[in-house]
């Protein structure tokens, strides 16, 4: 995109929005879809974006916007983090090989058995974690005399019933700070540079005995729980995977996508005698909802809306909404609200609504400015963002040209630059109830007449998408629900059993059905199906 040029790319994006407009209108007319085609809201319109800016400024003023460095779901192909509601739309059941690795105990002829579902993270290992309250054992195998440490409750499952003798029994806490030798030496140099101790057992209650060995390998760069434990014990931060999801030069697999490195890591462990087993397991793994690339968890600096601060109010206001089917209120939607997390709203992309945040380029004189309107911008920068023809244009790259001296810098040398990120497209969707009217800059009375909406409808998966974000934005900004009544319909499955999708192309051309049977027959078929009751 940078080689092509950001300006022509943005113009192409705008044109692509209207590519299927005629086809969509014809289709909607044929099936009797009731929508205002003459006056649609357009999320790339400057008026719409300005309303989003107002919303973000309000969220900032209420103390609900912050910049954080967190372990978040990340798409290596798109090069950007994803929010929890985006991740929820992309889970796929996959069969993969896990690893039960043998970590040599320091000063003993013994091994600690630790299980991981992500072998590619093992080169970045810095600790092992046990549950402090559970029972662990030191056992000796009857066949070859090998000694292992692991959770007592899982010995029969992993080692085999009657194949071992118990030498010692411990509570997990007793094993804390016990040292071991690393499986690989790729992380050692990084640990030494950070002057932090690594390769010992730590304790945390998040470790369960439902599967594995009761010992979890810790790589703080690649998991929320790992990161929390890493901060608790001040562990080194080792990240042997780059922004493209590829293994770094410190490993023998430089340039290989991390998930594809799993077999190579297992092979290396097998050759060194440090692989106990590599059981195949089936689990639900998150994939990017846009491009279907497997996601990884990695540390990313992002801007967040603190949804957790307003979670109690989200739950209260949900009780004012009439849900159809009724069980969705406290079921699928209510449970999603109860487990809501802070919302990562910044995306490392070119096309989208620019985030109206300007920051100082000198950490000695830190300053953050959040703008809520074009007039606020003009007051500080002397003009609006303009394209090469002199027209107001709030998109990149033109918005990025607005730079000013940092008012908090007495030397006058530092400057305020806009952060390069754009807003999560779901922020745009969640803003439609007010942004379509360019509220609060105009149409205030019209907005108040239409808010909350009397009725909305979408498929049931939007309990984690559009319904959810409308509810979050309305609660944060207006302390009201965004809608009074909502119908959640089900989905039509393709012959492969998956949801019919433009991406998968797993559906026949519906025009063939219209030509042969007519649109009325199709409407009657759908309305008499379980779909209208939330089924598939």
N, C-alpha and C positions, 0 to 999 in steps of 0.2 A: 504493500500500500504506500509506503514511504517513497519507493522508487517511482510508482505510478503518479504520486502526488496527492496530498490530502484533499486539496480543493476539488480536483476533478472527481475524486472518489466520493466525496460528500454529495456532489451534484448528481452522480450516478445513483447514489442511495436514495436521494429524493425522487428521482424519476422512477426507480423500481417500485416505490410505494404504490404507484398508480397503474402498474403493469397489468393487473388482473381486474381492474375496476369494472370494466364493461362486462366481463364474464361473470363476475360476482353479482352485479345488478340483474343480469338476465336470469341467472340461476335463482336468485332470491325471489324474483317475480314469478318464476315458474312454480316454485314450491309454496308460494304464499307466505314467505318470510316477512314479517312486519318490522320494518326499520326505516328510519329517516335517511334515505339515500341522498337527498338534496342538500342536507346540512349536517354532514358527519363531523365529528371532532377529529382533528388531525394532530397527532402528538408532536410532530416536528415543527408545527406552526409556532412562531415567536410568541404569540399570545398565550398559547398553551404552556410553553416553556416558562414564561414569566410567572404564571400561576404556580408552577412547580417550584420556582425559586422562592416565591412568597411562602409556600408551605415549608420548604426546607429552612428558611430563616425563622419561621415560627417554631419549628421543632428545635432549632438551635437555641432560640431565646428561652425555651422551656427546659433547657438542660438535657434534651433527649438525643443530641447529636454529638458524637465524639469520634476521635481518631484512635484506632487501636491496632496493636500488632498481635494477631491471633493465628492459631492453627485453624485454617478454614478449608472447605472443599474447593479444589482448584482444577480447572480444565487446562491441561498443558497445551492442547491444540489451540484453544481460543486465547490462552495466555491471560486468564482472568479468574478471580474467585467467583464462587456461586453462593447464593443465599440458601438457607435451609429449605425454603419452599420450592426453589428450583431443583435442588438435589432430590426432593421427594418425588419429582416427576420423572426421574430417569433411572430408577432401580431395575436391574435385570438379574434373573437367576443364572448363576454361572457355576461351572465346576472347575476347580483349580486345585493345585497341589499346595499344601501347607508345609511347614517344616517343624519338626521337633529336633532342635539342635542340642549338641553336647558341649556345654561351656566348661572347660577344664578348671577345677577348683585350685586356687593358688595354694601351694604347699601341701597338697594332698594328691593321692592317686585316685581321683574321683571326678565326677562330672555333675553339673546341674542341668537337668533337662528342662528346656523352655520351649514353648510352642508359639508359633506366629503364623498368621494367615497371609502375611506379606513378606516373603523371603527377601525381596529387593531392599527392605529396610535394614536387614541384618548388618550390612557393612557400616551402617551409621549407629550401631548399638553402643550405648555407654553405660547401661545398668540392667539389672534384672529385678523384677518386682514380685513380692509375695504378699499374701494377705496376712496381716500381723496376728489375726485371731484364729486362723485355721491351723490344723495339725499337719506337719511335714515330717518326712522320714528320710533316713539315710539307709539305703538298701544295697545288698550285694547279690548279684545275679548268680544263681546256682550253676549255670552252664559254663560261664567263662570268668567269673569272679569280678566282673566290672561293677564299680560302685557308683550309685546315682543318688542325687537329692531330688525330691519332688513331693507333691502333696499326697498324703496317705490315701485319701479317698479315691484317687485316680490311678493308683498303682496297678490294680488288677486290669483296668481298661487298657493302660499303655504298655505295661510290662508283661501281662499275662498272669492269670491266677496260678499260684503255686510255683512260680519261676524264680522267686527271690526270697531272701531272708532279711528281716528288719534288723539293722545294727543299732540305730538310735532313733529316738522320736523327739521332735521339737515343736514348739509353737512358732509360728512364722516370725514373730518379733525376735526370737532367739537368733535367727539367721541374718538379721540386719547388719549391714557393713561387712559381711563375709565377702572376701575378694575372689575374683576369678580371672583367668586369662582371656583376652578377647579372641573371638573366632578369626578375625582378620586384623591386620595392622593398619588398615587404611585410615582409621579415625584417630590413631594414637597421636600423630603430629598435631592435629587440630586441638586435641585435648591438652597437650603440653603447651601450645601457644596461649591457650586461655587460662593456663595455670589453675586448672580445676581437676579435682579427683574424679576418676571414672572407674568402671569395671568392678562394681560391688553390688551387693543386694540391698534394695530399698523396700519399704513397706507402704502399702496403701490398700484401703478396703474395697477399691473398685475391682480388684482381682477376685474372680469367682472360680468355683470348682465345678462348673457345669460341663466344661470340656477342657481339652488340652492337658496340661500337667500341673496346673495351679501355680506355675511360674510364668510370668509374662516378660518378654524382652522390651526394653525401653529405648526408644529413639525420639527424643523430645521434639525433633523437627517435623515429625510425621503423624502426630495424633494428639487430640485434645487431652486425653488422660495422661499420655506420655509427657506432654508439655507441663501439665499441672504438677506431676511428680518431679519433673526436671527443675521447676522453680522451687519446690519444697526442699530439695536436697542440693540446690545450686549445682546441678550437673552441667557438663560441657554441652554446647549446642553444635551438633555435627550434622551437616546437610550435604550428603553426597549425591544429590539429585538437583539438576538445574531447573530454570524456569520453563524449559520445554519438556520437562518430565524425563530427561535423559540422564543416565549415570555420568558422573563427572570424571575428570582425568585422574583423580586419586585412585580410581578403581580400574581393574582390567577391562571393564565393559563400557568405557567412555563412549558416549554418543548413542548408546542403546536405550530405547524406551524402557523405563524402569520395570513396567509389568512384564515386558518380554525378557527382562534379565532374570526373572525368577528361576527358570531352568538352569541358567548358568551359575547362579549362586548355589543352587542345590548340588550341582555337579562339583563345584569347588569344595563344598562341605563334605561331600561323599569322598572325594579324593584325599582330603586331609584327615578323614576318619572322624569327623565331627558332626556327621548327620546320623541321628538315631533312626528317623523314619521321615517319609514325606507323604503322609496320607492325603488322598483326594477327598475334598469336601465340597458340598454344594451350599452356596449361600447367595444372599441378595446383595449385589454390589452396585454402588452408584455410578451412573454414567451421565455424561453431559446431555441435557435434554435437547440441546441444539444439534450437536454433531456426533453424539453417541460414543465419544471417546471415554475410556475409563477414567474416573476422577482420582486424584491423589489428594492427600491432606498435607498441606505445607504452610509454613509461616508466611503471612502476607500482611502488609500494612494496608489497612482499609478504613473507610469511614463507615460508622455504624449508627443506626437508630436504636436507641435503648428500649426495645420492645418489652423487655423484662420489667422495666419500671412501671409500665402501664398494664401489665398482665392482669392484675385483679380487676381493673376497670373493663378490660376487654371481655372478661368472663361475665361481669355484671350486665354489660350492655347486650351481650349475646342473648340474654333471657328476654329481651324486648322484641326479638325478631321471630317471626312466624316462619318456621322451616318446613318444607315439604320435600321428602318424607320427614315426619316429625322427629324421628330418632337421630337425625343428623345433628340437631341442635346440641345435645349433650354427648353424642357419639362421635362421629368422625370430625366435626368442626370443634366441638367443645374440648375433646381430647387434644386436638392440635393446638388450640389456644393454651391449654394447661401446660403444654410442653414447649411453648414458644420461646425462641431464642432471639438474641439481638440480631438485627437485620443488617447485613453487609450491603450497602447501597452503591458503592463505587465500583466501576468497571474500567479495566484498562483497555479501552476501545477508542476508535476514532469517531464512529457514528453514534449519536445519541444526544440526549439533553445534557449540556455541559454542567458540571457541578459548580455553583457560584461561590467557590471558596478560593480566596487568595491568601498566600502565606509568604512570609519573609524568606529570602534566599540566604540569610545569615543567621545561624543558630545563636549567635551572641545577642541578637536583637529579635527575639521571637515575636511574631504577631500573626493573628488569624482574623481575617475579615470575611464575613458571610453576607452576601448581598441578596435582597429580596425583591428587587425590581430594577428595571432599566434606569429609572430616575436616580436610584441610589448609586448605580454605576457611574452615571454621567456626573454626579456631584463630586465623586472622588477622582475620576479619570479625565474629566473635561469633555467627554463625548461618549456616544454609544458605540458598541462594536459594529463595524461597517465592513462590507465586502469591497472588492476592488472597484465596483461601480458606485460606491458611496451609499449603498442601501444598508439599512440596519439588518444585521444578520447575527443571531445569537449562537450559531454553531461554530465548531472548530473548522478551520484554523483561525477565523477572524476574531473570535472571543479571546483567544490566547495572545493577541497583539496588545491587549490593554495591560500595561505595566506602569507602575508609579513608584516613587521613592517611598521607602518605609518611614512613616511618620514617627516611629519609636526609635529611630536610629539617629542620634545626634551628629554622627559623622556624615550622614547623607549619602553613604555609599551603598547600602543595601536596598533592595527593591522588593516590591510585592508582585508575585507571579501567581497566575491561576494554576491550581493543581490540574494535571492533564486528564484526570479521570472524567468519565461521563456517568450519568445516573443509571442504575439498574432499570431495565425496561419495565419491570414490575412496579417501580415507583411511578412511572408514567401511567400505567394501568390503574394503579390505586388512587391516582389523582383525578380521574375522569369526572367524578361527581361535581367537582368545582372548577377544574381547569377547562372543561368544555365551554364554560360561560365566561372565561377570562376573569373569574372571581379572584380577589376582591376589587379588581381595578375597574370593572364595569359589570352590568347585569346582576347587581347584588340582590335586587328584589326577585328577579327571575330564578336565581339560584335558591333563594330561601323558599320559593314556592315549590321547588322540585326536590328539596332535600329534607329528610331522607327520601330516597326513591320509594315509590309505592310498591314496586315489584321488579325483580330481576330474575333471570334464568340462565343457567349454564350447566355444563356437565359436572358430576359430583367431584371430580378431581380438583375443581376450582376451590374446594374447601381449603386447599393448601396453596392456592394461587390467587385468582382475582377476588373471590369472596373475602379471603383472608386479608389481602392488602387494602381493599376498600375499607374493611372494618378497622384495621390498624390506623390508617390515615384519618378516618372520621373520628376515631376515639382520641387520637393525639391532637388533632386540630380543633374539633368541635365538641368533644365529649358527648357524642351522640352516635347511634348506629348509622351506617351509610344507606341502609335499606330496611323496609318494614316487612316485606314478604319475599321469599326466595324459593324457587323450585330448582331442585338438583335432579337433572335427568341422568340416566345411565349412559352407557356408550355402546356403539355397535362394534362388534368384534369381527375381524377378518377371518378368512377360512383357516388361517394359521393360529387362531385363538388369541391373537394380540389385538390391541386397540387399532381400529382403522386410522391410518396416519398418512399425511402427505409425504412425510419423510420415508416411510416404509413402502409406500405405493402398494399396499396390500388390499386393494379394493377395486371392484370393476367400475367402469365409467358410468356414473349415475344417469347420464343422458340416455344411455341405452335402455335403462329401466323406464324413464319418462316416455321414450319413443314407443316402447312396446306395450306398457301397461298404463301410462299416464301418471301425472303427479298426484292426483287424488288418491289413487290406489296406494302409492308410496306413503302419503300422509296418514291414511287410515291404518296401514300396516304398522307404522311407527307409533301412532297414538294408542293402538290396542296392545302394544308390546310392553314388557316389563320396564322398558327404558324410561317411561314417564313416571315410574315409581322408584327410580334410582337404581334399577337393576341393569344388567348387561344383556 
